[in-house]
Every structure is written in C-alpha cells, then in structure tokens.
Amino acid sequence: MLEDNRDSFDKLEQEIETRRLREHFYEKDYYNSKEESMTDFLNSRRALTLRQTQEIGFPYWEYPSLHENIFSLGRLDFKEWGHHMTITTFFTLESGYFGQAKFSTFRGKNDFYMPTKGHVNLAEAEVGEYFVLKLKSKVGGSSFIEEIWAVDYDENLAEAVQKIFQEVADRKKK
C-alpha cells in the first residue's frame, strides 16, 4: 500500500516536471521573478487572460479541480479571466484539504465575481491574501466556492476562523 502511494506520487511528480519542461516553465517570469515583485505585478491587475497566464508561465495545470464539500483555509495564488463571465482563482489550501486547487466563480447581477453567499469580490481580492472557503460540489461536478471570508493571517488566525464558524452556526440556527 505504501509502495503504491509512493509510486503514484513519483508518477505525478514526473508528469508535473514533464509539463514544466514542455511549457518552458523555468525560463519564464513566474519562476524567475522574486515572489514579492510577482505578487505586486499580479495585484496591479484584477486578473490575467489565459494568454497572459501562459506568457508569464504560471503553472495553472498543477491546480486540479476538487470534488469536496469542506471548509478550508486558503491562500490566493493567482487569478485568471475565464470564459462566459467567470474568474478562475487558484488557491493553496492549508486545512481541510492540503494542496492546490482551482475554482471558477461567475459574475453576478451586481457585476461582482462573488460566490453565492459571498463576502469577497474575487476580482478585487489580492494575490497572497488568506481566506476561509466553504466549498461545495454538485453531484458529479467539481467544487465551487459557496462562501468566502477574508482573514488576516498575521493577526490571531484561530480567533478569526472561530468567529467565521460561529457566524455560520448562528445562521443555521435561524
């Protein structure tokens, strides 16, 4: 069992490395720029187009769609304009599910790219910020952000997350 998991992980790593080489990932700005200057560049725009994403070398292929119904703490890594008035957000998830994931959010009637029960316009959210995400998935479909809250990672994170969960619990009681 452990050997199967290791083989599966090794195969995934090999596939990622093959794709990075095919995409010339190590030659592009996303890999070669200092993290702070890349973050500043990304935050100077609401999101990038697919072409711009490919030109700077963001490894979007390393962010799978999930099929989970969970709460998760996540750091926003990248934003890309999608098709049909959507924005695709790429997160590194640090609780509930550990790893990377992508989510699409449609533009609402108020012209905000905000989840159904949103508290954050994802087009205005900044790369590098942390959020608590309530993820839902429809039967046979990938996860989407049903609800999102911004949290200050540098402050008392546990207190901020507890406050969010208390709000959710209070709403369920009503």
Secondary structure, 3 states (H helix, E strand, C coil): CHHHHHHHHHHHHHHHHHHHHHCCHHHCHHHHCCHHHHHHHHHCCCCECHHHHHHHCCCHHHCCCCCCCCEEEEEEEEEEECCCCEEEEEEEEECCCEEEEEEEEECCCCCCCCCCECCCCCCCCCCCCEEEEEEEECCCCCEEEEEEEEECCCCCHHHHHHHHHHHHHHHHHC
